[in-house]
Amino acid sequence: MADITAEELKERISNGEKLNLIDVREQYEYDEFNMGGTLIPLGDLQGKIDDLEDLKNLEVIVHCKAGSRSAAAQAFMIQNGFTNVRNLIGGAMAYQKLD
């Protein structure tokens, strides 16, 4: 279960692929720039994990601004039985550099 690069994610989004993308940043960060993912701030993830039950055996891509909060989210989700959680390497900052 390898992490995902900004280049791979951008290509998959550009191709119109349906992704399970979770943004673990805060609302103000999401408002400034987002990739269309579902906003679940890291601090809220524990309380919302049951809402994501349908994604347990699907690919889930998590991201934050630079990659550290999403790495924590990735570890938490794996501990809770998610089987294919990928962290966006470099986070939204790496993705924005591609534009």
BELLIN-V688129 format. One record per run of one state. SS is the DSSP state (alpha for helix, beta for strand, coil for the rest). FROM is the first residue (numbers start at 1). TO is the last residue. If there is no record, write none. Layout:
SS & FROM & TO
SS & FROM & TO
//
This chain:
coil & 1 & 3
beta & 4 & 4
coil & 5 & 5
alpha & 6 & 14
coil & 15 & 20
beta & 21 & 23
coil & 24 & 26
alpha & 27 & 32
coil & 33 & 37
beta & 38 & 39
coil & 40 & 41
alpha & 42 & 55
coil & 56 & 58
beta & 59 & 63
coil & 64 & 67
alpha & 68 & 79
coil & 80 & 83
beta & 84 & 88
coil & 89 & 90
alpha & 91 & 96
coil & 97 & 99
//
